[in-house]
Amino acid sequence: MNLDWAHFTPWASLSGGIILGVASAIFILVNGRILGISGILGGLLPPKVGDTTWRIAFMLGLFAAPTVFHTVVPVEYITVPRIDASDLTVVAAGLLVGIGTRYASGCTSGHGVCGLSRLSPRSLLATASFMSAGFAMVYVMRHLSVI
């Protein structure tokens, strides 16, 4: 597996972070709910009467966003990161992320953006845990050549 580690996009990352932060603030102010993707998706399994419409709309918006982006932004400004991995590896990675979000009672957006802004001790611990694991994995992949 070969990931494009050198793909550095500070302006896209900054603008994406700002958009996520503003969206999270609006979501909690308007709905009184945390903008955590795993919690929103998990609320659909099993579906609860009267609580599914907004969750489905949110998930459809997540899936529609790249299509809208590609129709609005000129092609020369779009960079596509390269992931050299098999479909099975990508599916396995997705399942591991899903399992991790269940164990952590939330995902990076729920804990890292919303939980930290609410000064939640649980979110601080979760964010420190997944960031530390990410740092360790980058170190192993870049410097120890284990994987």
Stockholm file with secondary structure:
# STOCKHOLM 1.0

chainA/1-147         MNLDWAHFTPWASLSGGIILGVASAIFILVNGRILGISGILGGLLPPKVGDTTWRIAFMLGLFAAPTVFHTVVPVEYITVPRIDASDLTVVAAGLLVGIGTRYASGCTSGHGVCGLSRLSPRSLLATASFMSAGFAMVYVMRHLSVI
#=GR chainA/1-147 SS CEECTTCCCHHHHHHHHHHHHHHHHHHHHHHSSCCCHHHHHHTTSSCCTTSSHHHHHHHHHHHHHHHHHHHHSCGGGCCCCCEECCHHHHHHHHHHHHHHHHHTTSCHIIIIIIIHHTTCHHHHHHHHHHHHHHHHHHHIIIIICCC
#=GC SS_cons         CEECTTCCCHHHHHHHHHHHHHHHHHHHHHHSSCCCHHHHHHTTSSCCTTSSHHHHHHHHHHHHHHHHHHHHSCGGGCCCCCEECCHHHHHHHHHHHHHHHHHTTSCHIIIIIIIHHTTCHHHHHHHHHHHHHHHHHHHIIIIICCC
//
